[in-house]
């Protein structure tokens, strides 16, 4: 990191040179932001893809960088005028801070039941904004800046450029797909970033008259590359069976630790990856119970040593054949835990030795943005697509279903009655 004239220059393996202005420097130097150096971007993906040890820190800097070059493009093309110009000033800092509230190992814990969490990372970020150091860092940007930035992160802002922070074209999505693919060493995250940014426009919604970020019709092919890259990364990286096995074990560790009173849900906010695992292990080793023994002697060492639960059953969308997954299976809840532990007893395993996993990502193919047509006029693009213009949304539901796989993992090899398990976890469509 080098400095010159109230700016710092960072060399980044993805974007080469990232320039931080004086406001960004103050934000980056806070304890809350520096914590992101020790939060892995992809949770447990490094157990499958060894290069995936990159962090939220580097990703946040990358999103900030994309925000600055996107605003430069919009400004140079005459898009930032009047109130839009005024509202643009906070976008880079919202981009920089968009992940400030992440739990240890990133998204994994957000799948737990609400009783075990204070909210998702967007909601939790409020606690970091309220810290004295962060308030001081943001003070130079004006009054109520923390609230305005938090609203942008939560998608509750009226800022016309809010879509750059959270939306179908948000820069977070563009950055993480490219960065994750690079560090995992896979070719799936290829996105035409330059074309996407050059195609961005500030448009007026013909229905409501509101101003928002959209895209020119000529850049639709680049948008399709973004959507398909997301599908490929979820299928091959984020929801890889090894990654899901590690994440499921980690969630069970935290679930049991909170349930046994080893730590409170408030204590889940703040620790880094290694801090949280160490603290649970330390407290569990002092707990003279079956839960304490399982946590300290079996589960946490298994996670650290990559001795992960193995697949003993897998159900793909194609195998459902007119059946749908029951609602209680989808949420990582008490009902699911009861099923897991009953099945463990039937298979002569200890509680927690069977793990059911069914990943969910409702906004995998989120599409809701304006498109400026070449022939003139502005249309809204949603998941119905626009005939003759973009067809990928038409198959979004099928792609999402193909990506999701219901799996049952076990610490020891066991055989299940596939039909009886399928009947318990699913129901006939329409019932």
C-alpha positions in Angstrom: 0.0 0.0 0.0 1.5 3.4 -1.0 0.3 6.9 -0.6 0.4 10.2 -2.5 -1.5 13.4 -2.1 -4.1 12.2 0.4 -4.7 9.0 -1.4 -3.5 5.5 -1.1 -2.7 3.1 -3.9 -3.3 -0.6 -3.4 -2.1 -3.3 -5.8 -4.8 -5.8 -6.4 -4.5 -9.2 -8.2 -7.8 -8.6 -10.0 -8.0 -4.9 -10.8 -4.3 -4.0 -10.6 -4.5 -0.5 -9.1 -7.1 0.6 -6.6 -7.0 4.2 -5.5 -8.5 5.1 -2.1 -9.4 8.7 -1.5 -9.0 10.3 2.0 -12.5 9.3 3.1 -12.0 5.7 2.1 -8.6 5.6 3.8 -10.2 6.6 7.1 -12.9 3.9 6.7 -10.4 1.2 5.8 -8.3 2.1 8.9 -11.1 1.4 11.3 -11.0 -1.8 13.4 -14.4 -2.8 12.0 -13.1 -2.7 8.4 -9.7 -4.3 9.2 -11.6 -7.2 10.8 -12.6 -8.3 7.2 -9.0 -9.3 6.6 -9.8 -12.4 8.7 -13.2 -13.3 7.3 -12.9 -15.6 4.3 -14.9 -14.5 1.4 -16.1 -18.1 0.6 -16.4 -19.6 4.0 -15.2 -23.2 3.7 -14.6 -23.3 -0.1 -10.9 -23.4 0.6 -11.3 -27.0 1.8 -12.3 -27.9 -1.8 -10.5 -25.2 -3.7 -7.2 -24.5 -1.8 -6.7 -21.1 -3.4 -10.0 -19.8 -2.1 -8.5 -18.1 1.0 -9.3 -14.6 -0.2 -11.1 -12.4 2.2 -13.9 -9.9 2.6 -11.3 -7.2 2.9 -10.0 -7.6 -0.7 -13.5 -8.0 -2.1 -14.7 -4.8 -0.4 -11.8 -2.8 -1.9 -12.7 -4.3 -5.3 -16.3 -3.2 -5.1 -15.2 0.3 -4.1 -12.9 0.3 -7.1 -15.7 -0.7 -9.5 -18.0 2.0 -7.9 -15.4 4.7 -8.6 -14.9 3.7 -12.2 -18.6 3.3 -12.8 -19.4 6.7 -11.5 -16.6 8.1 -13.6 -18.2 6.5 -16.7 -21.6 7.9 -15.8 -20.2 11.4 -15.1 -18.2 11.5 -18.4 -21.2 10.4 -20.4 -23.3 13.1 -18.9 -25.5 10.8 -16.7 -24.8 12.5 -13.4 -26.6 15.8 -13.3 -28.6 17.7 -10.7 -29.8 15.6 -7.8 -28.3 12.4 -9.3 -24.9 14.0 -9.1 -25.5 14.9 -5.4 -26.6 11.4 -4.6 -23.6 9.8 -6.2 -21.2 10.9 -3.5 -22.0 8.1 -1.1 -22.0 5.2 -3.5 -18.3 4.4 -3.3 -18.4 4.3 0.5 -21.5 2.2 0.6 -19.8 -0.1 -1.8 -16.7 -0.2 0.5 -18.9 -1.0 3.5 -21.5 -3.3 2.1 -20.0 -6.4 3.8 -19.0 -4.9 7.1 -21.5 -6.9 9.1 -20.6 -10.4 7.9 -20.4 -13.2 10.5 -17.4 -15.5 10.7 -17.1 -17.7 7.6 -19.3 -15.3 5.7 -22.8 -16.5 4.6 -22.9 -19.9 6.3 -24.5 -18.8 9.6 -27.3 -16.8 7.8 -29.0 -20.1 7.0 -29.6 -20.8 10.7 -33.0 -20.3 12.3 -33.7 -16.7 13.3 -33.7 -17.7 17.0 -29.9 -18.1 16.7 -29.1 -14.8 15.0 -29.5 -11.1 15.3 -30.3 -10.9 11.6 -28.4 -11.2 8.3 -25.2 -9.3 7.6 -27.0 -6.3 6.2 -29.0 -5.9 9.5 -26.0 -6.7 11.7 -23.9 -4.1 10.0 -25.7 -1.4 12.0 -23.7 -2.4 15.1 -20.4 -1.7 13.2 -21.7 1.6 12.0 -22.4 2.6 15.5 -18.8 2.1 16.7 -17.0 5.3 17.7 -14.2 4.7 15.2 -16.5 4.3 12.3 -18.6 7.3 13.3 -15.5 9.4 13.4 -14.3 8.0 10.0 -17.7 8.9 8.4 -18.0 12.3 10.0 -16.2 14.1 7.2 -18.8 12.9 4.7 -21.7 14.8 6.4 -24.5 14.3 8.8 -26.6 11.1 9.0 -24.1 9.4 6.6 -24.1 6.2 8.5 -27.9 5.9 8.3 -27.8 6.8 4.6 -25.1 4.2 3.8 -26.9 1.6 5.8 -30.1 2.2 3.9 -28.2 1.7 0.6 -26.8 -1.6 1.9 -30.2 -2.8 3.0 -31.9 -1.8 -0.3 -34.1 0.7 1.6 -32.6 3.9 0.1 -34.4 6.3 -2.3 -31.0 7.1 -3.9 -31.4 6.8 -7.7 -28.0 5.0 -7.9 -28.9 2.5 -5.2 -28.9 -0.3 -7.8 -25.1 0.0 -7.9 -24.9 -1.2 -4.3 -27.9 -3.6 -4.2 -29.8 -4.8 -7.2 -29.7 -6.8 -10.4 -26.6 -4.8 -11.6 -24.9 -4.3 -8.3 -21.2 -4.1 -8.4 -20.8 -6.5 -5.4 -22.2 -9.3 -7.6 -19.9 -8.4 -10.5 -16.8 -8.3 -8.3 -17.3 -11.4 -6.3 -18.0 -13.6 -9.3 -14.8 -12.6 -11.0 -12.7 -12.6 -7.8 -14.1 -16.0 -6.6 -13.5 -17.7 -9.9 -9.9 -16.3 -10.0 -9.0 -17.6 -6.6 -10.7 -20.9 -7.0 -8.9 -21.4 -10.3 -12.1 -22.1 -12.2 -13.3 -20.7 -15.6 -16.9 -20.2 -14.5 -16.9 -16.6 -13.3 -16.2 -15.0 -16.7 -18.1 -11.7 -16.8 -17.6 -8.9 -19.4 -17.1 -6.3 -16.7 -16.0 -3.5 -19.0 -19.0 -3.9 -21.3 -21.4 -4.0 -18.4 -20.1 -0.8 -16.9 -19.9 1.0 -20.2 -23.5 0.0 -20.9 -24.9 1.4 -17.6 -27.2 4.4 -17.8 -29.3 6.5 -15.5 -32.9 6.0 -16.7 -36.4 7.1 -15.9 -39.0 4.4 -15.2 -41.8 5.0 -17.8 -44.3 3.7 -15.3 -43.4 5.4 -12.0 -41.2 8.3 -13.2 -38.5 7.4 -10.7 -34.8 7.5 -11.6 -32.6 4.4 -11.4 -29.6 2.7 -12.9 -30.3 0.6 -16.0 -28.5 -0.7 -19.0 -28.4 -0.1 -22.8 -29.7 -2.9 -25.0 -26.3 -3.3 -26.5 -24.9 -4.5 -23.2 -27.5 -7.2 -22.7 -25.1 -10.0 -23.8 -22.8 -8.9 -21.0 -25.7 -9.1 -18.6 -26.4 -12.7 -19.7 -22.7 -13.5 -19.1 -23.2 -12.3 -15.5 -26.3 -14.4 -14.9 -24.8 -17.5 -16.4 -21.6 -17.0 -14.5 -23.6 -16.9 -11.3 -25.4 -20.1 -12.1 -22.1 -21.9 -12.9 -20.4 -20.6 -9.7 -23.3 -21.8 -7.5 -23.4 -25.2 -9.2 -19.6 -25.8 -9.1 -18.2 -23.8 -6.2 -20.6 -22.3 -3.7 -22.9 -25.4 -3.5 -20.2 -28.0 -4.2 -21.0 -31.0 -2.0 -17.7 -30.7 0.0 -18.3 -27.0 0.7 -21.9 -27.8 1.8 -20.7 -30.6 4.0 -18.3 -28.3 5.8 -20.8 -25.5 6.1 -23.5 -27.9 7.5 -21.0 -29.2 10.1 -20.1 -25.6 11.1 -23.7 -24.6 11.4 -24.4 -27.6 13.7 -21.4 -26.6 15.8 -22.7 -23.1 16.3 -26.3 -24.4 16.8 -25.2 -26.7 19.6 -22.9 -24.1 21.1 -25.7 -21.5 21.4 -28.2 -24.1 22.5 -25.9 -25.3 25.3 -25.4 -21.7 26.4 -21.7 -21.7 25.5 -22.2 -18.4 23.8 -25.0 -16.0 23.0 -26.2 -15.0 19.6 -24.9 -11.5 20.4 -21.4 -13.0 20.7 -21.7 -14.3 17.1 -21.3 -10.7 15.9 -17.7 -9.5 15.8 -15.4 -12.6 16.0 -13.3 -13.5 13.0 -13.2 -17.0 11.5 -10.5 -18.4 13.7 -11.6 -16.5 16.8 -15.1 -18.0 16.8 -14.0 -21.6 16.3 -11.3 -21.2 18.9 -13.7 -19.7 21.5 -16.3 -22.4 21.0 -13.6 -25.1 21.3 -12.2 -23.5 24.5 -15.6 -23.2 26.2 -16.7 -26.6 25.0 -13.6 -28.3 26.5 -14.7 -26.9 29.9 -18.2 -28.3 29.5 -18.5 -31.8 31.0 -21.4 -32.9 28.9 -22.1 -34.9 25.8 -22.5 -31.7 23.8 -19.1 -30.4 25.1 -17.4 -33.6 24.2 -18.9 -33.7 20.7 -17.9 -30.1 20.0 -14.4 -30.2 21.4 -13.3 -33.8 20.7 -15.2 -34.7 17.5 -16.8 -32.0 15.5 -14.4 -29.0 15.7 -11.3 -31.2 15.2 -13.1 -32.9 12.2 -13.7 -29.4 10.7 -10.1 -28.3 11.2 -8.7 -31.6 9.8 -11.1 -31.7 6.9 -12.6 -35.0 8.1 -16.0 -34.0 6.8 -19.3 -35.9 6.8 -19.8 -37.9 3.6 -22.8 -38.1 1.3 -25.0 -41.1 2.0 -28.0 -39.8 0.0 -28.6 -37.2 -2.8 -31.8 -36.1 -4.4 -31.7 -33.9 -7.5 -34.5 -31.9 -9.0 -34.8 -34.5 -11.8 -35.4 -37.2 -9.3 -38.4 -35.5 -7.6 -40.8 -36.6 -10.4 -43.9 -34.6 -9.5 -42.9 -34.1 -5.8 -41.7 -31.0 -4.0 -39.5 -30.5 -0.9 -41.5 -29.9 2.3 -41.3 -26.5 3.8 -39.6 -27.6 7.1 -36.7 -29.1 5.1 -35.8 -25.8 3.6 -35.2 -23.8 6.8 -32.3 -24.8 9.1 -34.7 -25.1 12.0 -35.6 -27.2 15.0 -37.8 -29.5 12.9 -34.9 -30.3 10.7 -32.7 -31.0 13.7 -35.2 -33.4 15.1 -35.3 -35.3 11.8 -31.5 -35.5 11.7 -31.2 -36.7 15.3 -34.0 -39.3 14.9 -32.3 -40.6 11.8 -29.0 -40.7 13.6 -30.5 -42.9 16.3 -32.0 -45.2 13.8 -28.6 -45.6 12.2 -26.8 -46.0 15.5 -25.0 -42.7 15.3 -24.7 -39.9 17.9 -26.9 -36.8 17.7 -25.4 -34.4 15.1 -23.7 -37.2 13.1 -26.4 -37.0 10.4 -26.8 -33.6 8.6 -29.5 -32.7 6.1 -28.6 -30.0 3.6 -30.8 -28.2 1.0 -29.3 -24.8 0.0 -31.5 -21.9 -0.8 -30.8 -18.6 -2.7 -34.1 -16.9 -3.6 -32.4 -14.1 -5.6 -30.0 -16.3 -7.6 -31.4 -14.9 -10.8 -32.7 -11.6 -9.5 -33.7 -9.5 -12.5 -35.5 -6.1 -12.1 -33.9 -3.3 -14.1 -34.6 -0.8 -16.9 -33.3 -1.3 -20.4 -32.9 1.4 -23.0 -33.9 0.0 -26.4 -31.8 0.8 -29.4 -35.0 1.7 -31.4 -35.9 4.1 -28.6 -37.9 3.9 -25.3 -37.2 2.3 -22.0 -38.6 -1.1 -20.9 -38.4 -2.9 -17.5 -36.7 -6.3 -17.6 -37.8 -8.8 -15.0 -37.7 -12.6 -14.8 -40.2 -12.9 -17.6 -37.5 -11.5 -19.9 -38.0 -9.5 -23.0 -38.9 -11.5 -26.1 -36.2 -11.4 -28.7 -33.8 -9.6 -26.4 -32.8 -11.7 -23.4 -33.9 -15.3 -23.0 -31.9 -16.6 -20.1 -34.6 -15.5 -17.5 -37.0 -17.8 -19.3 -35.1 -20.8 -17.9 -34.1 -19.3 -14.6 -36.4 -21.5 -12.6 -35.0 -24.6 -14.3 -31.4 -23.6 -13.7 -32.1 -22.8 -10.1 -33.8 -26.2 -9.6 -30.9 -28.0 -11.3 -28.4 -26.2 -9.0 -30.1 -27.2 -5.8 -29.4 -30.7 -4.5 -30.9 -32.2 -1.3 -28.1 -34.1 0.5 -27.8 -36.2 3.6 -24.3 -36.3 5.1 -23.1 -38.7 7.8 -19.8 -39.1 9.7 -19.8 -42.8 9.1 -21.0 -44.8 6.1 -24.6 -45.8 6.4 -27.3 -47.0 4.0 -30.7 -45.4 3.9 -34.1 -46.6 2.6 -34.2 -44.0 -0.2 -37.9 -44.3 -0.9 -39.0 -43.9 2.7 -36.7 -40.9 3.2 -38.0 -39.3 0.0 -41.6 -39.7 1.1 -40.8 -38.1 4.5 -38.9 -35.1 3.0 -41.2 -34.4 0.1 -44.9 -34.2 -0.8 -46.9 -34.6 -4.0 -47.0 -31.4 -6.0 -50.2 -29.5 -5.3 -50.8 -31.1 -1.9 
